[in-house]
Structures are given as C-alpha cells and as structure tokens.
Amino acid sequence: MAGAKKTPVRFVLPRDTVQVQLPDGRVLEARRGSQLQTFMAALDPDPAPIVGGIVNGELRELTYPIEMDARVRPVTMAEADGMRIYRRSLTFLLAAAFEELFPQARLTVDHSVASGGYFCQVDGRPPLTRQELTRLEARMRELVASDLPFAKAHVPLQDAIAYFREKGYLDKARLLAHRRKPHLVIYELGSFRDYHHGYMLPSTGYLKWFALELAGDGFTLRFPRRHRPTELLPPPSYPKLLATFRRYGDWLHTLGVSSVGALNDALVAGRAREVILVSEALHERHIAEIARQIADRRQEVRVVLIAGPSSSGKTTFSKRLSIQLLALGISPYPIELDNFFVDRERTPKDENGEYDYESIYALDLERLNHDLQELIAGKQVRLPRYDFKSGRSGEGEVAQLAPGQIIILEGIHGLNPELVPHIPPERTFRIYASALTQLNLDRYNRVSTTDTRLIRRIVRDAAHRGYTAQDTIRRWESVRRGEKRYIFPYQENADAMFNSALVYEGAALAPLAEPLLRQVAFGSEEHVEAKRLLAFLEWFLPLDQGLIPDNSILREFIGGSILREFAPWQPPQEDAASG
C-alpha cells in the first residue's frame, strides 16, 4: 500500500534457546529441544509433584522436547490428568516386576477402590501369598531406587500385534487388530515392553508412593488420591462392592466378552444382537432379584432408598424396580428427594462460596423425616414441591399410602445415615446403583467407571438439557467432588448393589459422543479432557443403536426410553384441605 510505513522485517538465524512462559508470567529459557522436565525442574518444589504439562493447550509428558517458544502450565499429581499419568506409570512398574518374578502367571489390573488403588487378580496360579506379595513390592521399590527410564518407541502396528501374540497377550492383539492408526507407542522398562493408553512418567524414580495389600483372592495396588498426592490413605474394607464387581466379571464370562477387543470381535462376527439381549437379560434378572429381596421383607420394609453417583441410571433403575415390585404384588409410591430442597437462601455454600446443592444439608431433613413417618403411619400428607427457577419450596401433591404400599426414594444421599435417622434401619431397604465398568481395553489398561459415567452424561446433556460437551466437562469436577464427599463413603451401607454398566455401551455411545467432543474449543481447559476421551472412544467399533431395547438403562442417556413418562398408578387422593 503506497505511503504506508513499513515495519522492519528480516530473516535471522534461529536462537539456540527457547523460552517457556508460565501462567504467573515468569519465563524460563533453555537450549532448544530440551525436555519439558528440564524446565519444570527449575521451579520451586510443590507439595504436589509435577508429572506433566499443558504446552500450548495440549497435554504433554515430561519427556516432550520443547522446540519453540511456548506457554506452559505445569500439571501436578493434585490434578486428574497428573494422577492418571502417575497411576499409569505405577501400573507399568507393577506389571514389569510381576512378569519378572512370576513369568508363568498372568496379572489383570481390575477395578478401582475408593481410597486410592486398583484391585488386581492373578491367573494361571494360586493367589499370591503374603510373602510373595511382599517380595513383589520389594522388587518394585528396587526398580524405583534404580530410577530406570521408561523408554518410548513408535512401532509399526503389525509388528506390535505380532509381538503381543508371541507373548500370549491375545487381549492386546485383539484390541490392536481394530486400531485405525498404522503405528503404536510402546514403552519399555528393561526387557519389559507394553502399550499403555496415555502418557507416562520419564522414569521409575518418580514412583515413590505406593503399597501392595492382600484383598480377597487378589491384592490391591495402592496409590495416593489427588487431595493428598504424597500420602496413602488407609485401605478400606469393601466386601459388597467387591462382590458386585465379581458378579459383573461373571457376566462378562457368560457373554464371552472379556475386553474391548473381544467386544469388537463379537460385533464383527455379527453377535451384536446376542450381546445386547443377554446383557439386558442379566440386568433384568438382577433387578428382579433385588425386588424379591424387598418382597421377602415386605412386612417390615416401608422405604426403599436408591442412591448412586451422577449418570448411573438411577431413574431408569428405580422405574424398572417398580415394575418388578408390581409384578410381585407390591405397589411402590415414588417420592422425589429433590422436592425437599430448602429455600435457596438457606442452602449451604461450598469452600468457593457457591451454593452446594450436593450437600445433605441442602435438604429439609426435618420435614422429610416428618412426612415419611406420617406416611408410614398411614396418614395423609401434603408433600412439598421445589421450584428450581425461583429456588423456593411450595406445596405439592397430597399423599397417603394404601395398605402394603412402600415408598421409593431416589437421591444421592440414600445411603447416608443422616438422611432418615428417625426411621428404624429395619424399616428401610438401601440400594446403591452405579456404572461399575469392568470391561477393560486389555489386562493392564482399565476403563474408568468415572469415564463411563462422564460419556453417558455428555450424550444425555446434549440430547435432553441443551448443554455442550464443553459445558458438561466444565461442571464434572464439581459433580465428582460432591460424589466423593457425599456418596462414595457410604457405599457399603447398601443392602443391595446394582451395577448399571452394560458391556456394549462404549460401542453404542461412541458414535454419539465423538461429534460432541470434537466441538470442544481448542485452547480451552476442557479441550484436553475432550481429546483424552476421543482417544479412548476410538477403540470401540460402532453398534446399531436400533438394537437397544426401549427399556434399557442406556435409553436414559441416548433417548427413546419407554420408561420416560412411566409412573406407577396411584389411586386418587382426597385433598387434605377438603378433609
């Protein structure tokens, strides 16, 4: 453009150094190509160790080379991504030590436990003795003390498949047979080589906090929780939860689907209808068993309490339970716990000054207990109705139980003893419902129960609530905080546990969740999580959703549920005001 002032621009030789700008504005400089861990080592020690970083909006491991100036946010073990890196590396360490000491056996890293840990099982030999477990932990600590590197290599996919087949790891070979990318990232520790889904730490020396504990017919690999990243919490006793996972493992055996690779094989073989129908039949049988347990106590049980974390399918479960109870001649009276919220100004606030609707004290416990006791006594009660728009409690319907009727109360606090302290325990039946996934990618790569529920919620929120995937991911941490505080500590109070996970749901949800996750804005905090979930969903082959029954728990999330408007018929109540 004529007359415009030109800004001086010239070619220069590249600097030998690169700069990293931290969130607080400080800048670090080092030689070009230096690994991320070199920059992070210059920072003051944090109570939570740094195990990765967000580099220009992308999650990177500490061995990532910085080739150009970048914005970097350290990722610590106090964060979900950081703790995943730590746990993944610790699992790799365990597998390497186990294969060295017990080469003829097979280790499976199974489900998580509430205080921080993975339950592990051993096949091909009897369970480890206490002495053998002590020897295994000692070998792991020797490897940590040696600070050996987790070496990383890109391997052609067919070479990786051949390697795992030769090792006898058919679950890994089956999974990789459906992989769309032509290569695979393999990590090595000495002579041990394996694929792990996600980033790793640079070396064994980072893995300072762990322990092995005998548990049932297996053992628990213990590790810290995010809120106390350098401490191990006391190991819990969880016999009911363990039994629930055992039951699901039996279901997988019945279906002949032990891993995601096996599921994909079943879909390719045309077994989708069979897998779906048998999965749903196993759900229905379990619901019928729980209904029978309630029926066997019909002379004493007056309130059925159903609790569980977000996106566990509690709503559909409670309706299917109601149907089974009706089939046994028991009429259920559903009451919504949400209608007992206190007025908004009385709602407790969390540590950030926000209203804490997850707190049990967000409920009018006095009125709840009064109304339940009156109903159990056969009296007529005017129930409250909470208006979520105004944040105020008003008058709801008039209720009165018919002879033999029982109350079904669904809500997150159903297992908390503080919810109905004035109703004798023998008058209640408590149920814990959650998606306790046990279908793993392979024996060392777990499918998180939390991820299963998050994907369910992303799909449901988009279909029924108008939320984007970014909205749902942004809220998820707050939801999880409430679950850890108000639900998980009371799991073992349940009289019965229902696992709402379905072996085929990853294949059903992936085609719905993927386009939603791809819309999450790059550079946002939620993008890192969206990218992680997309990488996970890539392992699943798609499934025809038309095959899913219209009363399936999965329909609560993907839509088309015949139970959406279902409510047990109630005889008309005479208005209390006219009485």
C-alpha positions as CSV (number, residue, x, y, z in Angstrom):
1,M,0.0,0.0,0.0
2,A,1.5,3.3,-1.1
3,G,2.7,5.6,1.6
4,A,2.3,3.0,4.4
5,K,5.0,2.9,6.9
6,K,6.8,-0.4,6.7
7,T,7.7,-2.4,9.8
8,P,11.2,-3.7,9.5
9,V,11.2,-7.4,9.0
10,R,14.3,-9.5,8.3
11,F,15.4,-13.1,8.3
12,V,17.6,-14.2,11.3
13,L,19.3,-17.3,12.3
14,P,17.2,-19.3,14.9
15,R,18.2,-18.9,18.5
16,D,19.9,-21.8,20.3
17,T,17.4,-21.4,23.1
18,V,13.6,-21.4,23.6
19,Q,11.5,-19.7,26.2
20,V,8.7,-21.1,28.2
21,Q,6.1,-18.7,29.7
22,L,4.4,-19.9,32.9
23,P,0.9,-18.9,33.9
24,D,2.2,-16.5,36.5
25,G,4.1,-14.5,33.8
26,R,7.6,-15.8,34.6
27,V,9.7,-17.0,31.7
28,L,12.2,-19.9,31.7
29,E,14.8,-20.3,29.0
30,A,16.9,-23.4,28.0
31,R,18.5,-24.9,25.0
32,R,16.2,-25.7,22.0
33,G,15.0,-29.3,22.2
34,S,15.3,-29.5,26.0
35,Q,12.7,-31.8,27.5
36,L,9.8,-30.4,29.4
37,Q,11.2,-31.9,32.6
38,T,14.3,-29.7,32.3
39,F,12.2,-26.6,32.6
40,M,9.9,-28.0,35.3
41,A,13.0,-28.9,37.4
42,A,13.8,-25.2,37.8
43,L,10.5,-24.5,39.6
44,D,10.3,-24.4,43.4
45,P,9.2,-27.8,44.8
46,D,5.4,-28.1,45.1
47,P,3.6,-30.2,47.7
48,A,2.2,-32.0,44.7
49,P,4.9,-33.2,42.4
50,I,4.9,-32.1,38.7
51,V,4.3,-35.0,36.4
52,G,3.4,-33.3,33.1
53,G,2.5,-30.1,31.5
54,I,0.0,-28.3,29.2
55,V,2.1,-27.0,26.3
56,N,0.3,-24.5,24.1
57,G,-3.0,-26.1,25.0
58,E,-2.0,-29.7,24.7
59,L,-1.2,-32.2,27.5
60,R,2.4,-33.4,27.2
61,E,4.6,-35.8,29.1
62,L,7.8,-34.6,30.8
63,T,10.0,-36.1,28.1
64,Y,8.3,-33.9,25.4
65,P,11.0,-31.8,23.7
66,I,10.3,-28.0,23.6
67,E,11.4,-27.0,20.0
68,M,9.8,-23.5,20.0
69,D,8.7,-20.8,22.4
70,A,5.6,-22.0,24.3
71,R,3.1,-21.3,27.0
72,V,3.3,-24.0,29.7
73,R,1.2,-24.8,32.7
74,P,2.7,-27.5,35.0
75,V,0.4,-30.5,35.7
76,T,0.8,-32.0,39.2
77,M,-0.4,-35.1,41.0
78,A,-3.1,-32.9,42.5
79,E,-4.9,-32.9,39.1
80,A,-6.9,-35.6,37.3
81,D,-4.5,-35.7,34.3
82,G,-1.4,-35.7,36.6
83,M,-2.7,-38.5,38.8
84,R,-3.6,-40.5,35.7
85,I,0.0,-40.2,34.5
86,Y,1.2,-41.4,37.9
87,R,-1.2,-44.3,38.2
88,R,-0.5,-45.4,34.6
89,S,3.3,-45.4,35.2
90,L,2.8,-47.3,38.5
91,T,0.7,-49.9,36.8
92,F,3.5,-50.4,34.3
93,L,6.0,-50.8,37.1
94,L,3.8,-53.4,38.8
95,A,3.4,-55.3,35.5
96,A,7.2,-55.3,34.8
97,A,8.1,-56.5,38.3
98,F,5.3,-59.2,38.3
99,E,6.3,-60.6,34.9
100,E,9.9,-60.8,36.1
101,L,9.0,-62.7,39.3
102,F,6.1,-64.8,38.1
103,P,6.7,-65.3,34.3
104,Q,4.2,-68.2,34.1
105,A,1.3,-66.3,35.6
106,R,-1.0,-63.6,34.2
107,L,-1.8,-60.3,36.0
108,T,-5.0,-58.4,35.5
109,V,-5.4,-54.8,36.8
110,D,-9.1,-54.6,37.5
111,H,-11.4,-52.1,39.1
112,S,-10.5,-49.1,41.3
113,V,-11.1,-48.8,45.1
114,A,-12.4,-45.7,46.9
115,S,-9.3,-44.8,49.0
116,G,-6.9,-44.9,46.0
117,G,-6.0,-48.2,44.4
118,Y,-6.6,-50.9,41.9
119,F,-7.8,-54.4,42.7
120,C,-5.6,-56.9,40.9
121,Q,-6.1,-60.6,40.1
122,V,-3.7,-63.3,39.2
123,D,-4.5,-66.2,36.7
124,G,-2.5,-69.3,35.9
125,R,-1.5,-70.0,39.5
126,P,-2.9,-69.7,43.1
127,P,-3.4,-66.2,44.5
128,L,-0.2,-64.6,45.8
129,T,0.7,-65.3,49.4
130,R,1.6,-62.5,51.8
131,Q,5.3,-63.4,51.4
132,E,5.1,-63.4,47.6
133,L,3.3,-60.0,47.7
134,T,6.0,-58.6,50.0
135,R,8.6,-59.8,47.5
136,L,6.8,-58.2,44.6
137,E,6.6,-54.9,46.4
138,A,10.2,-55.1,47.4
139,R,11.2,-55.6,43.7
140,M,9.1,-52.6,42.7
141,R,10.9,-50.5,45.2
142,E,14.3,-51.7,43.9
143,L,13.3,-50.6,40.4
144,V,12.2,-47.2,41.8
145,A,15.5,-46.8,43.7
146,S,17.4,-47.5,40.4
147,D,15.5,-44.7,38.7
148,L,15.3,-46.5,35.4
149,P,13.9,-44.8,32.3
150,F,10.5,-45.6,30.7
151,A,11.9,-45.6,27.2
152,K,9.4,-44.7,24.4
153,A,9.3,-46.0,20.8
154,H,7.0,-45.8,17.8
155,V,6.4,-49.3,16.4
156,P,4.5,-50.4,13.2
157,L,1.2,-51.7,14.3
158,Q,1.6,-55.1,12.7
159,D,4.9,-55.6,14.5
160,A,3.2,-54.7,17.8
161,I,0.4,-57.2,17.1
162,A,2.9,-59.9,16.3
163,Y,4.9,-59.2,19.5
164,F,1.8,-59.4,21.8
165,R,0.7,-62.6,20.1
166,E,4.1,-64.2,20.6
167,K,3.9,-63.1,24.3
168,G,0.5,-64.7,24.6
169,Y,-1.3,-61.4,25.2
170,L,-4.2,-62.2,23.0
171,D,-6.4,-59.5,24.6
172,K,-3.9,-56.8,23.4
173,A,-3.6,-58.4,20.0
174,R,-7.4,-58.5,19.5
175,L,-7.7,-54.8,20.6
176,L,-4.9,-53.7,18.2
177,A,-6.4,-55.6,15.3
178,H,-9.1,-53.0,15.1
179,R,-6.8,-50.0,15.5
180,R,-7.2,-47.3,12.8
181,K,-3.7,-45.8,13.1
182,P,-0.7,-47.6,11.4
183,H,1.6,-47.3,14.4
184,L,1.7,-47.8,18.2
185,V,3.6,-46.2,21.0
186,I,5.4,-48.8,23.1
187,Y,7.1,-48.1,26.4
188,E,10.0,-50.2,27.7
189,L,11.4,-50.8,31.2
190,G,14.5,-53.0,30.8
191,S,13.3,-56.1,28.9
192,F,9.6,-55.4,29.6
193,R,7.7,-53.8,26.8
194,D,4.0,-52.9,26.7
195,Y,1.4,-50.5,25.3
196,H,-0.3,-48.1,27.8
197,H,-3.1,-45.9,26.8
198,G,-1.8,-42.4,27.6
199,Y,1.3,-40.6,28.8
200,M,3.9,-42.0,31.2
201,L,6.5,-40.5,33.6
202,P,10.1,-40.3,32.5
203,S,11.5,-42.9,34.9
204,T,10.7,-45.2,37.8
205,G,12.3,-42.7,40.3
206,Y,9.1,-40.6,40.3
207,L,7.0,-43.5,41.7
208,K,7.6,-43.1,45.4
209,W,4.1,-43.5,46.8
210,F,2.5,-47.0,46.6
211,A,1.9,-50.2,48.5
212,L,0.5,-53.7,47.9
213,E,-2.2,-55.1,50.2
214,L,-3.9,-58.5,50.1
215,A,-7.6,-58.2,49.3
216,G,-10.0,-61.1,48.8
217,D,-8.5,-63.6,46.3
218,G,-6.3,-60.9,44.8
219,F,-4.5,-57.8,46.0
220,T,-4.8,-54.0,45.8
221,L,-2.2,-51.7,44.3
222,R,-2.5,-48.7,46.5
223,F,-1.6,-45.1,45.4
224,P,-2.4,-41.6,46.7
225,R,-5.5,-39.6,46.0
226,R,-5.4,-36.2,44.4
227,H,-6.2,-34.2,47.5
228,R,-3.3,-35.8,49.3
229,P,-0.9,-36.7,46.5
230,T,2.0,-37.8,48.6
231,E,0.1,-39.9,51.1
232,L,-1.6,-43.3,51.1
233,L,-5.0,-43.4,52.8
234,P,-5.9,-46.3,55.0
235,P,-7.1,-49.3,52.9
236,P,-10.9,-49.7,53.1
237,S,-13.0,-52.8,53.5
238,Y,-15.4,-53.1,50.6
239,P,-16.8,-56.6,50.5
240,K,-20.1,-55.6,49.0
241,L,-18.5,-53.6,46.2
242,L,-16.0,-56.3,45.6
243,A,-18.9,-58.9,45.3
244,T,-20.6,-56.6,42.8
245,F,-17.5,-56.4,40.6
246,R,-17.2,-60.2,40.9
247,R,-20.8,-60.6,39.6
248,Y,-20.0,-58.3,36.6
249,G,-16.9,-60.4,35.9
250,D,-19.1,-63.5,35.8
251,W,-21.5,-61.7,33.3
252,L,-18.5,-60.9,31.0
253,H,-17.6,-64.6,31.1
254,T,-21.1,-65.6,30.3
255,L,-21.1,-63.2,27.3
256,G,-17.6,-64.3,26.2
257,V,-16.6,-60.7,26.1
258,S,-13.6,-60.1,28.4
259,S,-12.2,-56.9,26.9
260,V,-12.9,-54.2,24.3
261,G,-11.0,-56.2,21.7
262,A,-13.3,-59.2,22.3
263,L,-16.4,-56.9,22.1
264,N,-15.2,-55.6,18.7
265,D,-14.6,-59.2,17.5
266,A,-18.2,-60.0,18.6
267,L,-19.6,-57.1,16.7
268,V,-17.6,-58.0,13.5
269,A,-18.9,-61.6,13.9
270,G,-22.5,-60.4,13.9
271,R,-23.1,-61.1,17.5
272,A,-24.3,-57.6,18.4
273,R,-28.0,-58.6,19.0
274,E,-26.9,-61.5,21.2
275,V,-24.6,-59.4,23.3
276,I,-27.2,-56.8,23.8
277,L,-30.1,-59.1,24.6
278,V,-28.0,-61.2,27.1
279,S,-26.6,-58.1,28.7
280,E,-30.1,-56.7,29.2
281,A,-31.4,-60.0,30.4
282,L,-28.7,-60.1,33.1
283,H,-29.7,-56.6,34.2
284,E,-33.4,-57.6,34.4
285,R,-32.6,-60.8,36.3
286,H,-30.6,-58.7,38.9
287,I,-33.4,-56.1,39.2
288,A,-35.9,-59.0,39.8
289,E,-33.6,-60.5,42.5
290,I,-33.5,-57.1,44.3
291,A,-37.2,-56.8,44.1
292,R,-37.6,-60.3,45.5
293,Q,-35.3,-59.3,48.5
294,I,-37.6,-56.4,49.2
295,A,-40.7,-58.6,48.8
296,D,-39.2,-61.1,51.3
297,R,-39.2,-58.2,53.8
298,R,-42.5,-56.7,52.8
299,Q,-43.9,-56.9,56.4
300,E,-41.2,-54.6,57.7
301,V,-39.7,-52.5,54.9
302,R,-41.6,-49.2,54.3
303,V,-39.0,-47.1,52.5
304,V,-36.7,-48.2,49.6
305,L,-33.7,-45.7,49.3
306,I,-31.9,-45.6,46.0
307,A,-28.5,-43.8,45.8
308,G,-25.6,-43.5,43.4
309,P,-23.4,-41.1,41.6
310,S,-24.3,-39.0,38.6
311,S,-25.3,-40.8,35.3
312,S,-25.6,-44.2,37.0
313,G,-29.1,-44.7,35.5
314,K,-30.8,-44.4,38.9
315,T,-34.0,-43.1,37.3
316,T,-34.5,-46.0,34.9
317,F,-33.4,-48.5,37.5
318,S,-36.0,-47.2,40.0
319,K,-38.7,-47.5,37.4
320,R,-37.7,-51.0,36.4
321,L,-37.6,-51.9,40.1
322,S,-41.1,-50.5,40.5
323,I,-42.3,-52.7,37.6
324,Q,-40.8,-55.8,39.2
325,L,-42.3,-54.9,42.6
326,L,-45.7,-54.5,40.9
327,A,-45.3,-58.0,39.4
328,L,-44.8,-59.3,42.9
329,G,-48.0,-57.6,44.1
330,I,-46.2,-54.7,45.9
331,S,-47.3,-51.2,45.0
332,P,-44.5,-48.6,45.1
333,Y,-45.1,-44.9,45.8
334,P,-42.2,-42.9,44.3
335,I,-41.2,-39.6,46.1
336,E,-38.7,-37.2,44.6
337,L,-36.0,-36.3,47.1
338,D,-35.3,-33.1,45.1
339,N,-38.6,-31.7,46.2
340,F,-37.3,-31.5,49.8
341,F,-34.6,-28.8,48.9
342,V,-34.6,-25.9,51.4
343,D,-35.2,-22.4,50.0
344,R,-32.2,-21.2,48.1
345,E,-31.1,-18.6,50.7
346,R,-30.9,-21.4,53.3
347,T,-28.7,-23.7,51.0
348,P,-25.2,-24.2,52.4
349,K,-22.3,-22.9,50.4
350,D,-19.0,-24.7,49.5
351,E,-15.5,-23.5,50.0
352,N,-15.8,-21.3,46.9
353,G,-18.9,-19.5,48.2
354,E,-21.1,-21.3,45.7
355,Y,-24.4,-23.0,46.7
356,D,-23.7,-26.6,47.5
357,Y,-26.8,-28.5,46.2
358,E,-24.9,-31.8,46.7
359,S,-24.8,-31.3,50.5
360,I,-27.2,-33.3,52.6
361,Y,-28.0,-30.1,54.4
362,A,-29.4,-28.6,51.2
363,L,-32.4,-30.8,52.1
364,D,-35.1,-30.1,54.6
365,L,-34.3,-33.2,56.7
366,E,-36.8,-32.3,59.4
367,R,-39.7,-32.1,57.0
368,L,-38.5,-35.2,55.1
369,N,-38.5,-37.4,58.2
370,H,-41.8,-35.9,59.4
371,D,-43.6,-36.6,56.1
372,L,-42.1,-40.1,55.8
373,Q,-43.1,-41.1,59.3
374,E,-46.6,-39.7,58.8
375,L,-47.0,-41.7,55.5
376,I,-45.7,-44.9,57.1
377,A,-48.3,-44.4,59.9
378,G,-51.0,-44.3,57.2
379,K,-51.7,-40.6,57.5
380,Q,-52.4,-38.1,54.7
381,V,-49.5,-35.7,54.0
382,R,-49.2,-32.6,51.8
383,L,-45.7,-33.1,50.2
384,P,-43.5,-30.2,49.2
385,R,-42.7,-29.2,45.6
386,Y,-39.4,-27.4,44.9
387,D,-39.4,-24.7,42.2
388,F,-35.9,-24.7,40.7
389,K,-36.4,-21.4,38.9
390,S,-37.4,-19.4,41.9
391,G,-35.4,-21.5,44.4
392,R,-38.3,-21.8,46.8
393,S,-40.3,-24.7,48.3
394,G,-44.0,-24.7,47.8
395,E,-47.0,-27.0,48.3
396,G,-47.1,-30.2,46.3
397,E,-49.4,-33.2,46.0
398,V,-51.4,-34.8,48.7
399,A,-50.1,-38.3,49.5
400,Q,-51.4,-41.3,51.5
401,L,-50.1,-44.8,51.3
402,A,-52.5,-47.7,50.7
403,P,-52.1,-50.8,52.8
404,G,-49.0,-52.7,51.8
405,Q,-47.6,-49.8,49.8
406,I,-43.9,-48.9,50.1
407,I,-42.1,-45.6,49.4
408,I,-39.3,-45.4,46.8
409,L,-37.0,-42.5,47.5
410,E,-34.3,-41.8,44.9
411,G,-31.4,-39.4,45.6
412,I,-27.7,-39.2,46.1
413,H,-27.9,-39.3,49.9
414,G,-29.9,-42.5,50.2
415,L,-27.1,-44.4,51.9
416,N,-26.2,-41.6,54.4
417,P,-27.4,-42.5,57.9
418,E,-28.2,-38.8,58.4
419,L,-30.9,-38.8,55.8
420,V,-33.6,-40.6,57.7
421,P,-32.2,-41.1,61.3
422,H,-35.7,-41.3,62.8
423,I,-36.8,-44.3,60.7
424,P,-35.5,-47.6,62.1
425,P,-33.0,-49.3,59.8
426,E,-35.1,-52.5,59.6
427,R,-37.9,-50.3,58.0
428,T,-35.6,-49.3,55.1
429,F,-34.0,-51.1,52.2
430,R,-31.0,-49.3,50.7
431,I,-29.7,-49.8,47.2
432,Y,-26.5,-48.5,45.7
433,A,-26.6,-48.1,41.9
434,S,-23.6,-47.2,39.8
435,A,-21.9,-48.0,36.4
436,L,-19.2,-50.2,37.8
437,T,-17.4,-50.9,34.5
438,Q,-15.1,-53.9,34.3
439,L,-14.7,-54.2,30.6
440,N,-11.1,-53.0,30.1
441,L,-9.2,-52.3,27.0
442,D,-6.8,-55.1,28.0
443,R,-5.4,-56.6,31.2
444,Y,-3.3,-53.5,32.1
445,N,-5.4,-50.7,30.5
446,R,-8.5,-50.1,32.6
447,V,-11.7,-48.4,31.5
448,S,-12.5,-46.0,34.3
449,T,-16.0,-46.1,35.8
450,T,-15.9,-42.3,36.0
451,D,-15.2,-42.0,32.3
452,T,-18.1,-44.3,31.5
453,R,-20.5,-42.0,33.5
454,L,-19.0,-38.8,32.0
455,I,-19.6,-40.1,28.5
456,R,-23.1,-41.0,29.4
457,R,-23.7,-37.6,30.8
458,I,-22.2,-35.8,27.8
459,V,-24.6,-37.6,25.5
460,R,-27.6,-37.1,27.7
461,D,-26.9,-33.4,28.5
462,A,-26.7,-32.7,24.7
463,A,-29.9,-34.6,23.9
464,H,-32.1,-33.5,26.8
465,R,-30.6,-30.5,28.5
466,G,-29.1,-28.4,25.8
467,Y,-25.6,-28.5,27.2
468,T,-22.5,-28.8,25.1
469,A,-19.8,-31.3,25.8
470,Q,-17.7,-28.4,27.0
471,D,-20.4,-27.4,29.5
472,T,-20.6,-30.9,30.9
473,I,-16.9,-31.3,31.2
474,R,-16.6,-28.0,32.9
475,R,-19.2,-29.0,35.6
476,W,-17.9,-32.5,36.0
477,E,-15.2,-31.7,38.6
478,S,-17.8,-30.2,40.9
479,V,-20.0,-33.2,40.4
480,R,-17.2,-35.5,41.2
481,R,-16.3,-33.5,44.3
482,G,-19.8,-34.0,45.6
483,E,-19.8,-37.7,44.9
484,K,-16.5,-38.3,46.8
485,R,-17.9,-36.3,49.8
486,Y,-21.5,-37.4,50.0
487,I,-21.9,-40.8,48.2
488,F,-18.8,-43.0,48.0
489,P,-18.1,-43.1,51.8
490,Y,-21.5,-44.8,52.3
491,Q,-21.4,-47.4,49.6
492,E,-21.1,-50.3,52.0
493,N,-24.2,-49.3,53.8
494,A,-26.3,-50.7,50.9
495,D,-28.5,-53.8,51.4
496,A,-28.1,-54.4,47.6
497,M,-25.8,-53.1,44.9
498,F,-26.8,-52.8,41.2
499,N,-24.2,-52.4,38.5
500,S,-25.8,-50.4,35.7
501,A,-22.8,-50.9,33.3
502,L,-23.6,-52.6,30.0
503,V,-20.9,-54.4,28.2
504,Y,-21.8,-52.9,24.9
505,E,-22.4,-49.3,25.9
506,G,-19.0,-48.0,24.7
507,A,-19.9,-49.1,21.2
508,A,-23.3,-47.5,21.4
509,L,-22.2,-44.2,22.9
510,A,-19.0,-43.6,20.8
511,P,-20.8,-42.5,17.6
512,L,-22.9,-40.1,19.7
513,A,-20.2,-38.7,21.9
514,E,-17.5,-38.2,19.3
515,P,-19.0,-35.4,17.3
516,L,-19.9,-33.6,20.6
517,L,-16.4,-33.9,21.9
518,R,-14.9,-32.6,18.6
519,Q,-16.8,-29.3,19.1
520,V,-14.9,-28.5,22.3
521,A,-12.9,-25.4,21.6
522,F,-9.1,-25.9,21.1
523,G,-7.2,-24.0,23.8
524,S,-9.9,-24.3,26.4
525,E,-9.2,-26.3,29.6
526,E,-12.0,-28.7,28.6
527,H,-10.2,-29.5,25.2
528,V,-7.5,-31.6,27.0
529,E,-10.2,-33.8,28.5
530,A,-12.2,-34.0,25.3
531,K,-9.1,-35.1,23.4
532,R,-8.4,-37.8,26.0
533,L,-12.0,-39.1,25.8
534,L,-11.8,-39.1,22.0
535,A,-8.7,-41.2,22.1
536,F,-10.4,-43.7,24.4
537,L,-13.6,-43.9,22.2
538,E,-11.5,-44.7,19.1
539,W,-11.0,-48.2,20.4
540,F,-14.7,-49.1,20.0
541,L,-16.4,-50.2,16.8
542,P,-19.9,-48.6,16.4
543,L,-23.0,-50.5,17.2
544,D,-26.5,-50.2,15.7
545,Q,-28.5,-48.3,18.3
546,G,-31.8,-49.6,16.9
547,L,-31.0,-52.9,18.5
548,I,-31.1,-51.4,22.0
549,P,-34.3,-52.2,23.9
550,D,-36.6,-49.3,24.7
551,N,-36.5,-50.0,28.4
552,S,-32.7,-50.2,28.6
553,I,-30.9,-48.1,31.2
554,L,-28.8,-46.8,28.2
555,R,-32.0,-45.3,26.8
556,E,-32.0,-42.8,29.7
557,F,-28.9,-41.3,28.0
558,I,-29.4,-41.8,24.3
559,G,-33.1,-41.2,24.2
560,G,-36.1,-43.3,23.2
561,S,-36.9,-44.8,26.6
562,I,-40.4,-46.2,27.0
563,L,-40.0,-45.5,30.7
564,R,-39.5,-41.8,30.4
565,E,-43.1,-41.0,31.3
566,F,-43.8,-44.1,33.3
567,A,-45.1,-43.8,36.9
568,P,-46.8,-46.4,39.0
569,W,-50.6,-45.8,39.1
570,Q,-51.8,-44.3,42.3
571,P,-55.4,-44.2,43.5
572,P,-56.7,-40.6,43.5
573,Q,-56.1,-38.8,46.9
574,E,-58.8,-36.7,48.6
575,D,-57.4,-33.2,49.0
576,A,-56.3,-32.7,52.6
577,A,-57.7,-29.2,52.6
578,S,-61.2,-30.5,52.0
579,G,-60.9,-33.1,54.6
